[in-house]
């Protein structure tokens, strides 16, 4: 959620605003049927097909669009 990749630990530390964005995205994904932890990591399973991956991509896109609309 940073405009540029962090170069060190201090730059990687998330601000309260960044934490709020992560929480918003995780809540949005949960509401869409996807579970991720607060590090935004997830796992994929071999039974997953393009249908599930497309659904995740769609949920992420929708979440990013909502975040962008919030400013």
mmCIF file of the N, C-alpha and C atoms, coordinates in Angstrom:
data_MODEL
# 
_entry.id   MODEL 
# 
loop_
_atom_site.group_PDB 
_atom_site.id 
_atom_site.type_symbol 
_atom_site.label_atom_id 
_atom_site.label_alt_id 
_atom_site.label_comp_id 
_atom_site.label_asym_id 
_atom_site.label_entity_id 
_atom_site.label_seq_id 
_atom_site.pdbx_PDB_ins_code 
_atom_site.Cartn_x 
_atom_site.Cartn_y 
_atom_site.Cartn_z 
_atom_site.occupancy 
_atom_site.B_iso_or_equiv 
_atom_site.pdbx_formal_charge 
_atom_site.auth_seq_id 
_atom_site.auth_comp_id 
_atom_site.auth_asym_id 
_atom_site.auth_atom_id 
_atom_site.pdbx_PDB_model_num 
ATOM 1   N N  . UNK A 1 1  ? 0.810   -1.195  0.000   1.00 0.00 ? 1  UNK A N  1 
ATOM 2   C CA . UNK A 1 1  ? 0.000   0.000   0.000   1.00 0.00 ? 1  UNK A CA 1 
ATOM 3   C C  . UNK A 1 1  ? 0.859   1.268   0.000   1.00 0.00 ? 1  UNK A C  1 
ATOM 4   N N  . UNK A 1 2  ? 2.113   1.116   -0.266  1.00 0.00 ? 2  UNK A N  1 
ATOM 5   C CA . UNK A 1 2  ? 3.000   2.278   -0.328  1.00 0.00 ? 2  UNK A CA 1 
ATOM 6   C C  . UNK A 1 2  ? 3.222   2.660   -1.786  1.00 0.00 ? 2  UNK A C  1 
ATOM 7   N N  . UNK A 1 3  ? 3.454   3.951   -2.047  1.00 0.00 ? 3  UNK A N  1 
ATOM 8   C CA . UNK A 1 3  ? 3.639   4.380   -3.437  1.00 0.00 ? 3  UNK A CA 1 
ATOM 9   C C  . UNK A 1 3  ? 4.926   3.843   -4.065  1.00 0.00 ? 3  UNK A C  1 
ATOM 10  N N  . UNK A 1 4  ? 5.940   3.587   -3.245  1.00 0.00 ? 4  UNK A N  1 
ATOM 11  C CA . UNK A 1 4  ? 7.198   3.028   -3.750  1.00 0.00 ? 4  UNK A CA 1 
ATOM 12  C C  . UNK A 1 4  ? 7.614   1.878   -2.835  1.00 0.00 ? 4  UNK A C  1 
ATOM 13  N N  . UNK A 1 5  ? 8.384   0.930   -3.343  1.00 0.00 ? 5  UNK A N  1 
ATOM 14  C CA . UNK A 1 5  ? 8.835   -0.174  -2.492  1.00 0.00 ? 5  UNK A CA 1 
ATOM 15  C C  . UNK A 1 5  ? 9.714   0.346   -1.350  1.00 0.00 ? 5  UNK A C  1 
ATOM 16  N N  . UNK A 1 6  ? 9.511   -0.165  -0.137  1.00 0.00 ? 6  UNK A N  1 
ATOM 17  C CA . UNK A 1 6  ? 10.353  0.279   0.979   1.00 0.00 ? 6  UNK A CA 1 
ATOM 18  C C  . UNK A 1 6  ? 11.789  -0.204  0.810   1.00 0.00 ? 6  UNK A C  1 
ATOM 19  N N  . UNK A 1 7  ? 12.722  0.627   1.265   1.00 0.00 ? 7  UNK A N  1 
ATOM 20  C CA . UNK A 1 7  ? 14.145  0.286   1.171   1.00 0.00 ? 7  UNK A CA 1 
ATOM 21  C C  . UNK A 1 7  ? 14.702  -0.238  2.484   1.00 0.00 ? 7  UNK A C  1 
ATOM 22  N N  . UNK A 1 8  ? 13.952  -0.055  3.580   1.00 0.00 ? 8  UNK A N  1 
ATOM 23  C CA . UNK A 1 8  ? 14.418  -0.521  4.880   1.00 0.00 ? 8  UNK A CA 1 
ATOM 24  C C  . UNK A 1 8  ? 13.210  -0.743  5.791   1.00 0.00 ? 8  UNK A C  1 
ATOM 25  N N  . UNK A 1 9  ? 13.489  -1.214  7.012   1.00 0.00 ? 9  UNK A N  1 
ATOM 26  C CA . UNK A 1 9  ? 12.409  -1.531  7.941   1.00 0.00 ? 9  UNK A CA 1 
ATOM 27  C C  . UNK A 1 9  ? 11.548  -0.316  8.261   1.00 0.00 ? 9  UNK A C  1 
ATOM 28  N N  . UNK A 1 10 ? 12.169  0.814   8.512   1.00 0.00 ? 10 UNK A N  1 
ATOM 29  C CA . UNK A 1 10 ? 11.395  2.006   8.883   1.00 0.00 ? 10 UNK A CA 1 
ATOM 30  C C  . UNK A 1 10 ? 10.433  2.421   7.780   1.00 0.00 ? 10 UNK A C  1 
ATOM 31  N N  . UNK A 1 11 ? 10.865  2.330   6.543   1.00 0.00 ? 11 UNK A N  1 
ATOM 32  C CA . UNK A 1 11 ? 9.980   2.674   5.429   1.00 0.00 ? 11 UNK A CA 1 
ATOM 33  C C  . UNK A 1 11 ? 8.873   1.631   5.258   1.00 0.00 ? 11 UNK A C  1 
ATOM 34  N N  . UNK A 1 12 ? 9.129   0.404   5.692   1.00 0.00 ? 12 UNK A N  1 
ATOM 35  C CA . UNK A 1 12 ? 8.134   -0.662  5.558   1.00 0.00 ? 12 UNK A CA 1 
ATOM 36  C C  . UNK A 1 12 ? 7.079   -0.614  6.659   1.00 0.00 ? 12 UNK A C  1 
ATOM 37  N N  . UNK A 1 13 ? 7.383   0.062   7.769   1.00 0.00 ? 13 UNK A N  1 
ATOM 38  C CA . UNK A 1 13 ? 6.452   0.138   8.890   1.00 0.00 ? 13 UNK A CA 1 
ATOM 39  C C  . UNK A 1 13 ? 5.175   0.840   8.445   1.00 0.00 ? 13 UNK A C  1 
ATOM 40  N N  . UNK A 1 14 ? 4.030   0.226   8.738   1.00 0.00 ? 14 UNK A N  1 
ATOM 41  C CA . UNK A 1 14 ? 2.765   0.783   8.262   1.00 0.00 ? 14 UNK A CA 1 
ATOM 42  C C  . UNK A 1 14 ? 2.236   1.870   9.189   1.00 0.00 ? 14 UNK A C  1 
ATOM 43  N N  . UNK A 1 15 ? 1.711   2.916   8.572   1.00 0.00 ? 15 UNK A N  1 
ATOM 44  C CA . UNK A 1 15 ? 1.080   4.009   9.307   1.00 0.00 ? 15 UNK A CA 1 
ATOM 45  C C  . UNK A 1 15 ? -0.325  3.577   9.725   1.00 0.00 ? 15 UNK A C  1 
ATOM 46  N N  . UNK A 1 16 ? -0.957  4.302   10.633  1.00 0.00 ? 16 UNK A N  1 
ATOM 47  C CA . UNK A 1 16 ? -2.343  3.982   10.989  1.00 0.00 ? 16 UNK A CA 1 
ATOM 48  C C  . UNK A 1 16 ? -3.276  4.003   9.769   1.00 0.00 ? 16 UNK A C  1 
ATOM 49  N N  . UNK A 1 17 ? -3.037  4.921   8.846   1.00 0.00 ? 17 UNK A N  1 
ATOM 50  C CA . UNK A 1 17 ? -3.868  4.991   7.640   1.00 0.00 ? 17 UNK A CA 1 
ATOM 51  C C  . UNK A 1 17 ? -3.673  3.744   6.770   1.00 0.00 ? 17 UNK A C  1 
ATOM 52  N N  . UNK A 1 18 ? -2.436  3.290   6.649   1.00 0.00 ? 18 UNK A N  1 
ATOM 53  C CA . UNK A 1 18 ? -2.164  2.080   5.868   1.00 0.00 ? 18 UNK A CA 1 
ATOM 54  C C  . UNK A 1 18 ? -2.776  0.851   6.536   1.00 0.00 ? 18 UNK A C  1 
ATOM 55  N N  . UNK A 1 19 ? -2.695  0.792   7.868   1.00 0.00 ? 19 UNK A N  1 
ATOM 56  C CA . UNK A 1 19 ? -3.331  -0.304  8.594   1.00 0.00 ? 19 UNK A CA 1 
ATOM 57  C C  . UNK A 1 19 ? -4.837  -0.311  8.363   1.00 0.00 ? 19 UNK A C  1 
ATOM 58  N N  . UNK A 1 20 ? -5.451  0.866   8.323   1.00 0.00 ? 20 UNK A N  1 
ATOM 59  C CA . UNK A 1 20 ? -6.893  0.961   8.076   1.00 0.00 ? 20 UNK A CA 1 
ATOM 60  C C  . UNK A 1 20 ? -7.238  0.458   6.675   1.00 0.00 ? 20 UNK A C  1 
ATOM 61  N N  . UNK A 1 21 ? -6.391  0.763   5.702   1.00 0.00 ? 21 UNK A N  1 
ATOM 62  C CA . UNK A 1 21 ? -6.627  0.282   4.334   1.00 0.00 ? 21 UNK A CA 1 
ATOM 63  C C  . UNK A 1 21 ? -6.524  -1.238  4.262   1.00 0.00 ? 21 UNK A C  1 
ATOM 64  N N  . UNK A 1 22 ? -5.535  -1.801  4.950   1.00 0.00 ? 22 UNK A N  1 
ATOM 65  C CA . UNK A 1 22 ? -5.387  -3.256  4.975   1.00 0.00 ? 22 UNK A CA 1 
ATOM 66  C C  . UNK A 1 22 ? -6.617  -3.891  5.622   1.00 0.00 ? 22 UNK A C  1 
ATOM 67  N N  . UNK A 1 23 ? -7.065  -3.325  6.746   1.00 0.00 ? 23 UNK A N  1 
ATOM 68  C CA . UNK A 1 23 ? -8.250  -3.863  7.421   1.00 0.00 ? 23 UNK A CA 1 
ATOM 69  C C  . UNK A 1 23 ? -9.462  -3.782  6.507   1.00 0.00 ? 23 UNK A C  1 
ATOM 70  N N  . UNK A 1 24 ? -9.631  -2.661  5.819   1.00 0.00 ? 24 UNK A N  1 
ATOM 71  C CA . UNK A 1 24 ? -10.746 -2.514  4.890   1.00 0.00 ? 24 UNK A CA 1 
ATOM 72  C C  . UNK A 1 24 ? -10.694 -3.607  3.825   1.00 0.00 ? 24 UNK A C  1 
ATOM 73  N N  . UNK A 1 25 ? -9.515  -3.811  3.243   1.00 0.00 ? 25 UNK A N  1 
ATOM 74  C CA . UNK A 1 25 ? -9.381  -4.804  2.173   1.00 0.00 ? 25 UNK A CA 1 
ATOM 75  C C  . UNK A 1 25 ? -9.632  -6.218  2.701   1.00 0.00 ? 25 UNK A C  1 
ATOM 76  N N  . UNK A 1 26 ? -9.103  -6.544  3.872   1.00 0.00 ? 26 UNK A N  1 
ATOM 77  C CA . UNK A 1 26 ? -9.325  -7.873  4.435   1.00 0.00 ? 26 UNK A CA 1 
ATOM 78  C C  . UNK A 1 26 ? -10.798 -8.103  4.735   1.00 0.00 ? 26 UNK A C  1 
ATOM 79  N N  . UNK A 1 27 ? -11.478 -7.090  5.275   1.00 0.00 ? 27 UNK A N  1 
ATOM 80  C CA . UNK A 1 27 ? -12.919 -7.203  5.535   1.00 0.00 ? 27 UNK A CA 1 
ATOM 81  C C  . UNK A 1 27 ? -13.692 -7.362  4.233   1.00 0.00 ? 27 UNK A C  1 
ATOM 82  N N  . UNK A 1 28 ? -13.315 -6.602  3.217   1.00 0.00 ? 28 UNK A N  1 
ATOM 83  C CA . UNK A 1 28 ? -13.967 -6.697  1.911   1.00 0.00 ? 28 UNK A CA 1 
ATOM 84  C C  . UNK A 1 28 ? -13.799 -8.105  1.340   1.00 0.00 ? 28 UNK A C  1 
ATOM 85  N N  . UNK A 1 29 ? -12.588 -8.630  1.388   1.00 0.00 ? 29 UNK A N  1 
ATOM 86  C CA . UNK A 1 29 ? -12.336 -9.974  0.863   1.00 0.00 ? 29 UNK A CA 1 
ATOM 87  C C  . UNK A 1 29 ? -13.098 -11.032 1.654   1.00 0.00 ? 29 UNK A C  1 
ATOM 88  N N  . UNK A 1 30 ? -13.159 -10.875 2.972   1.00 0.00 ? 30 UNK A N  1 
ATOM 89  C CA . UNK A 1 30 ? -13.915 -11.822 3.794   1.00 0.00 ? 30 UNK A CA 1 
ATOM 90  C C  . UNK A 1 30 ? -15.387 -11.808 3.396   1.00 0.00 ? 30 UNK A C  1 
ATOM 91  N N  . UNK A 1 31 ? -15.938 -10.616 3.210   1.00 0.00 ? 31 UNK A N  1 
ATOM 92  C CA . UNK A 1 31 ? -17.337 -10.496 2.781   1.00 0.00 ? 31 UNK A CA 1 
ATOM 93  C C  . UNK A 1 31 ? -17.565 -11.136 1.413   1.00 0.00 ? 31 UNK A C  1 
ATOM 94  N N  . UNK A 1 32 ? -16.513 -11.173 0.590   1.00 0.00 ? 32 UNK A N  1 
ATOM 95  C CA . UNK A 1 32 ? -16.609 -11.774 -0.744  1.00 0.00 ? 32 UNK A CA 1 
ATOM 96  C C  . UNK A 1 32 ? -16.306 -13.274 -0.720  1.00 0.00 ? 32 UNK A C  1 
ATOM 97  N N  . UNK A 1 33 ? -16.017 -13.821 0.471   1.00 0.00 ? 33 UNK A N  1 
ATOM 98  C CA . UNK A 1 33 ? -15.793 -15.256 0.587   1.00 0.00 ? 33 UNK A CA 1 
ATOM 99  C C  . UNK A 1 33 ? -14.341 -15.695 0.592   1.00 0.00 ? 33 UNK A C  1 
ATOM 100 N N  . UNK A 1 34 ? -13.424 -14.746 0.785   1.00 0.00 ? 34 UNK A N  1 
ATOM 101 C CA . UNK A 1 34 ? -11.996 -15.069 0.807   1.00 0.00 ? 34 UNK A CA 1 
ATOM 102 C C  . UNK A 1 34 ? -11.420 -14.704 2.168   1.00 0.00 ? 34 UNK A C  1 
ATOM 103 N N  . UNK A 1 35 ? -10.536 -15.547 2.671   1.00 0.00 ? 35 UNK A N  1 
ATOM 104 C CA . UNK A 1 35 ? -9.928  -15.308 3.971   1.00 0.00 ? 35 UNK A CA 1 
ATOM 105 C C  . UNK A 1 35 ? -8.430  -15.095 3.775   1.00 0.00 ? 35 UNK A C  1 
ATOM 106 N N  . UNK A 1 36 ? -7.948  -13.963 4.255   1.00 0.00 ? 36 UNK A N  1 
ATOM 107 C CA . UNK A 1 36 ? -6.515  -13.675 4.276   1.00 0.00 ? 36 UNK A CA 1 
ATOM 108 C C  . UNK A 1 36 ? -6.174  -13.158 5.661   1.00 0.00 ? 36 UNK A C  1 
ATOM 109 N N  . UNK A 1 37 ? -4.924  -13.351 6.063   1.00 0.00 ? 37 UNK A N  1 
ATOM 110 C CA . UNK A 1 37 ? -4.492  -12.818 7.346   1.00 0.00 ? 37 UNK A CA 1 
ATOM 111 C C  . UNK A 1 37 ? -3.947  -11.408 7.138   1.00 0.00 ? 37 UNK A C  1 
ATOM 112 N N  . UNK A 1 38 ? -3.653  -10.721 8.245   1.00 0.00 ? 38 UNK A N  1 
ATOM 113 C CA . UNK A 1 38 ? -3.302  -9.296  8.156   1.00 0.00 ? 38 UNK A CA 1 
ATOM 114 C C  . UNK A 1 38 ? -1.990  -9.008  7.435   1.00 0.00 ? 38 UNK A C  1 
ATOM 115 N N  . UNK A 1 39 ? -1.235  -10.034 7.085   1.00 0.00 ? 39 UNK A N  1 
ATOM 116 C CA . UNK A 1 39 ? -0.050  -9.811  6.253   1.00 0.00 ? 39 UNK A CA 1 
ATOM 117 C C  . UNK A 1 39 ? -0.399  -9.920  4.773   1.00 0.00 ? 39 UNK A C  1 
ATOM 118 N N  . UNK A 1 40 ? -1.685  -10.138 4.506   1.00 0.00 ? 40 UNK A N  1 
ATOM 119 C CA . UNK A 1 40 ? -2.214  -10.275 3.137   1.00 0.00 ? 40 UNK A CA 1 
ATOM 120 C C  . UNK A 1 40 ? -1.646  -11.493 2.431   1.00 0.00 ? 40 UNK A C  1 
ATOM 121 N N  . UNK A 1 41 ? -1.342  -12.522 3.197   1.00 0.00 ? 41 UNK A N  1 
ATOM 122 C CA . UNK A 1 41 ? -0.905  -13.767 2.582   1.00 0.00 ? 41 UNK A CA 1 
ATOM 123 C C  . UNK A 1 41 ? -2.071  -14.737 2.537   1.00 0.00 ? 41 UNK A C  1 
ATOM 124 N N  . UNK A 1 42 ? -2.036  -15.589 1.568   1.00 0.00 ? 42 UNK A N  1 
ATOM 125 C CA . UNK A 1 42 ? -3.088  -16.586 1.403   1.00 0.00 ? 42 UNK A CA 1 
ATOM 126 C C  . UNK A 1 42 ? -2.455  -17.839 0.831   1.00 0.00 ? 42 UNK A C  1 
ATOM 127 N N  . UNK A 1 43 ? -3.233  -18.854 0.745   1.00 0.00 ? 43 UNK A N  1 
ATOM 128 C CA . UNK A 1 43 ? -2.760  -20.091 0.148   1.00 0.00 ? 43 UNK A CA 1 
ATOM 129 C C  . UNK A 1 43 ? -3.738  -20.525 -0.928  1.00 0.00 ? 43 UNK A C  1 
ATOM 130 N N  . UNK A 1 44 ? -3.242  -21.216 -1.883  1.00 0.00 ? 44 UNK A N  1 
ATOM 131 C CA . UNK A 1 44 ? -4.108  -21.741 -2.935  1.00 0.00 ? 44 UNK A CA 1 
ATOM 132 C C  . UNK A 1 44 ? -4.085  -23.255 -2.832  1.00 0.00 ? 44 UNK A C  1 
ATOM 133 N N  . UNK A 1 45 ? -5.156  -23.867 -3.244  1.00 0.00 ? 45 UNK A N  1 
ATOM 134 C CA . UNK A 1 45 ? -5.294  -25.306 -3.167  1.00 0.00 ? 45 UNK A CA 1 
ATOM 135 C C  . UNK A 1 45 ? -5.355  -25.896 -4.568  1.00 0.00 ? 45 UNK A C  1 
ATOM 136 N N  . UNK A 1 46 ? -4.877  -27.110 -4.708  1.00 0.00 ? 46 UNK A N  1 
ATOM 137 C CA . UNK A 1 46 ? -4.876  -27.733 -6.036  1.00 0.00 ? 46 UNK A CA 1 
ATOM 138 C C  . UNK A 1 46 ? -6.261  -27.865 -6.654  1.00 0.00 ? 46 UNK A C  1 
ATOM 139 N N  . UNK A 1 47 ? -7.357  -28.012 -5.865  1.00 0.00 ? 47 UNK A N  1 
ATOM 140 C CA . UNK A 1 47 ? -8.671  -28.076 -6.512  1.00 0.00 ? 47 UNK A CA 1 
ATOM 141 C C  . UNK A 1 47 ? -9.140  -26.739 -7.091  1.00 0.00 ? 47 UNK A C  1 
ATOM 142 N N  . UNK A 1 48 ? -8.439  -25.665 -6.793  1.00 0.00 ? 48 UNK A N  1 
ATOM 143 C CA . UNK A 1 48 ? -8.849  -24.364 -7.325  1.00 0.00 ? 48 UNK A CA 1 
ATOM 144 C C  . UNK A 1 48 ? -8.659  -24.332 -8.833  1.00 0.00 ? 48 UNK A C  1 
ATOM 145 N N  . UNK A 1 49 ? -9.599  -23.699 -9.476  1.00 0.00 ? 49 UNK A N  1 
ATOM 146 C CA . UNK A 1 49 ? -9.550  -23.575 -10.932 1.00 0.00 ? 49 UNK A CA 1 
ATOM 147 C C  . UNK A 1 49 ? -9.499  -22.101 -11.303 1.00 0.00 ? 49 UNK A C  1 
ATOM 148 N N  . UNK A 1 50 ? -9.539  -21.835 -12.572 1.00 0.00 ? 50 UNK A N  1 
ATOM 149 C CA . UNK A 1 50 ? -9.564  -20.447 -13.037 1.00 0.00 ? 50 UNK A CA 1 
ATOM 150 C C  . UNK A 1 50 ? -10.781 -19.708 -12.502 1.00 0.00 ? 50 UNK A C  1 
ATOM 151 N N  . UNK A 1 51 ? -11.871 -20.419 -12.258 1.00 0.00 ? 51 UNK A N  1 
ATOM 152 C CA . UNK A 1 51 ? -13.085 -19.782 -11.734 1.00 0.00 ? 51 UNK A CA 1 
ATOM 153 C C  . UNK A 1 51 ? -12.796 -19.135 -10.381 1.00 0.00 ? 51 UNK A C  1 
ATOM 154 N N  . UNK A 1 52 ? -12.151 -19.878 -9.472  1.00 0.00 ? 52 UNK A N  1 
ATOM 155 C CA . UNK A 1 52 ? -11.839 -19.338 -8.148  1.00 0.00 ? 52 UNK A CA 1 
ATOM 156 C C  . UNK A 1 52 ? -10.803 -18.220 -8.235  1.00 0.00 ? 52 UNK A C  1 
ATOM 157 N N  . UNK A 1 53 ? -9.821  -18.389 -9.078  1.00 0.00 ? 53 UNK A N  1 
ATOM 158 C CA . UNK A 1 53 ? -8.794  -17.354 -9.230  1.00 0.00 ? 53 UNK A CA 1 
ATOM 159 C C  . UNK A 1 53 ? -9.397  -16.085 -9.818  1.00 0.00 ? 53 UNK A C  1 
ATOM 160 N N  . UNK A 1 54 ? -10.256 -16.232 -10.816 1.00 0.00 ? 54 UNK A N  1 
ATOM 161 C CA . UNK A 1 54 ? -10.928 -15.063 -11.393 1.00 0.00 ? 54 UNK A CA 1 
ATOM 162 C C  . UNK A 1 54 ? -11.803 -14.364 -10.356 1.00 0.00 ? 54 UNK A C  1 
ATOM 163 N N  . UNK A 1 55 ? -12.451 -15.147 -9.485  1.00 0.00 ? 55 UNK A N  1 
ATOM 164 C CA . UNK A 1 55 ? -13.278 -14.551 -8.433  1.00 0.00 ? 55 UNK A CA 1 
ATOM 165 C C  . UNK A 1 55 ? -12.415 -13.759 -7.453  1.00 0.00 ? 55 UNK A C  1 
ATOM 166 N N  . UNK A 1 56 ? -11.248 -14.297 -7.095  1.00 0.00 ? 56 UNK A N  1 
ATOM 167 C CA . UNK A 1 56 ? -10.335 -13.575 -6.197  1.00 0.00 ? 56 UNK A CA 1 
ATOM 168 C C  . UNK A 1 56 ? -9.832  -12.302 -6.856  1.00 0.00 ? 56 UNK A C  1 
ATOM 169 N N  . UNK A 1 57 ? -9.440  -12.394 -8.106  1.00 0.00 ? 57 UNK A N  1 
ATOM 170 C CA . UNK A 1 57 ? -8.971  -11.203 -8.829  1.00 0.00 ? 57 UNK A CA 1 
ATOM 171 C C  . UNK A 1 57 ? -10.084 -10.159 -8.885  1.00 0.00 ? 57 UNK A C  1 
ATOM 172 N N  . UNK A 1 58 ? -11.305 -10.591 -9.146  1.00 0.00 ? 58 UNK A N  1 
ATOM 173 C CA . UNK A 1 58 ? -12.432 -9.661  -9.192  1.00 0.00 ? 58 UNK A CA 1 
ATOM 174 C C  . UNK A 1 58 ? -12.684 -9.002  -7.848  1.00 0.00 ? 58 UNK A C  1 
ATOM 175 N N  . UNK A 1 59 ? -12.591 -9.779  -6.769  1.00 0.00 ? 59 UNK A N  1 
ATOM 176 C CA . UNK A 1 59 ? -12.787 -9.221  -5.431  1.00 0.00 ? 59 UNK A CA 1 
ATOM 177 C C  . UNK A 1 59 ? -11.681 -8.229  -5.087  1.00 0.00 ? 59 UNK A C  1 
ATOM 178 N N  . UNK A 1 60 ? -10.443 -8.550  -5.450  1.00 0.00 ? 60 UNK A N  1 
ATOM 179 C CA . UNK A 1 60 ? -9.340  -7.620  -5.210  1.00 0.00 ? 60 UNK A CA 1 
ATOM 180 C C  . UNK A 1 60 ? -9.545  -6.327  -5.991  1.00 0.00 ? 60 UNK A C  1 
ATOM 181 N N  . UNK A 1 61 ? -9.917  -6.455  -7.254  1.00 0.00 ? 61 UNK A N  1 
ATOM 182 C CA . UNK A 1 61 ? -10.143 -5.273  -8.100  1.00 0.00 ? 61 UNK A CA 1 
ATOM 183 C C  . UNK A 1 61 ? -11.233 -4.395  -7.501  1.00 0.00 ? 61 UNK A C  1 
ATOM 184 N N  . UNK A 1 62 ? -12.331 -5.018  -7.091  1.00 0.00 ? 62 UNK A N  1 
ATOM 185 C CA . UNK A 1 62 ? -13.425 -4.257  -6.490  1.00 0.00 ? 62 UNK A CA 1 
ATOM 186 C C  . UNK A 1 62 ? -12.969 -3.566  -5.209  1.00 0.00 ? 62 UNK A C  1 
ATOM 187 N N  . UNK A 1 63 ? -12.188 -4.267  -4.396  1.00 0.00 ? 63 UNK A N  1 
ATOM 188 C CA . UNK A 1 63 ? -11.680 -3.668  -3.162  1.00 0.00 ? 63 UNK A CA 1 
ATOM 189 C C  . UNK A 1 63 ? -10.762 -2.485  -3.429  1.00 0.00 ? 63 UNK A C  1 
ATOM 190 N N  . UNK A 1 64 ? -9.857  -2.628  -4.409  1.00 0.00 ? 64 UNK A N  1 
ATOM 191 C CA . UNK A 1 64 ? -8.969  -1.514  -4.753  1.00 0.00 ? 64 UNK A CA 1 
ATOM 192 C C  . UNK A 1 64 ? -9.757  -0.328  -5.303  1.00 0.00 ? 64 UNK A C  1 
ATOM 193 N N  . UNK A 1 65 ? -10.796 -0.599  -6.080  1.00 0.00 ? 65 UNK A N  1 
ATOM 194 C CA . UNK A 1 65 ? -11.628 0.493   -6.603  1.00 0.00 ? 65 UNK A CA 1 
ATOM 195 C C  . UNK A 1 65 ? -12.337 1.222   -5.463  1.00 0.00 ? 65 UNK A C  1 
ATOM 196 N N  . UNK A 1 66 ? -12.822 0.479   -4.475  1.00 0.00 ? 66 UNK A N  1 
ATOM 197 C CA . UNK A 1 66 ? -13.472 1.109   -3.318  1.00 0.00 ? 66 UNK A CA 1 
ATOM 198 C C  . UNK A 1 66 ? -12.470 1.943   -2.522  1.00 0.00 ? 66 UNK A C  1 
ATOM 199 N N  . UNK A 1 67 ? -11.258 1.412   -2.345  1.00 0.00 ? 67 UNK A N  1 
ATOM 200 C CA . UNK A 1 67 ? -10.224 2.178   -1.639  1.00 0.00 ? 67 UNK A CA 1 
ATOM 201 C C  . UNK A 1 67 ? -9.889  3.463   -2.389  1.00 0.00 ? 67 UNK A C  1 
ATOM 202 N N  . UNK A 1 68 ? -9.773  3.379   -3.704  1.00 0.00 ? 68 UNK A N  1 
ATOM 203 C CA . UNK A 1 68 ? -9.454  4.562   -4.511  1.00 0.00 ? 68 UNK A CA 1 
ATOM 204 C C  . UNK A 1 68 ? -10.568 5.597   -4.408  1.00 0.00 ? 68 UNK A C  1 
ATOM 205 N N  . UNK A 1 69 ? -11.806 5.139   -4.366  1.00 0.00 ? 69 UNK A N  1 
ATOM 206 C CA . UNK A 1 69 ? -12.935 6.068   -4.267  1.00 0.00 ? 69 UNK A CA 1 
ATOM 207 C C  . UNK A 1 69 ? -12.959 6.780   -2.915  1.00 0.00 ? 69 UNK A C  1 
ATOM 208 N N  . UNK A 1 70 ? -12.416 6.125   -1.885  1.00 0.00 ? 70 UNK A N  1 
ATOM 209 C CA . UNK A 1 70 ? -12.352 6.746   -0.557  1.00 0.00 ? 70 UNK A CA 1 
ATOM 210 C C  . UNK A 1 70 ? -11.292 7.842   -0.492  1.00 0.00 ? 70 UNK A C  1 
ATOM 211 N N  . UNK A 1 71 ? -10.328 7.762   -1.398  1.00 0.00 ? 71 UNK A N  1 
ATOM 212 C CA . UNK A 1 71 ? -9.285  8.791   -1.424  1.00 0.00 ? 71 UNK A CA 1 
ATOM 213 C C  . UNK A 1 71 ? -8.076  8.461   -0.704  1.00 0.00 ? 71 UNK A C  1 
# 
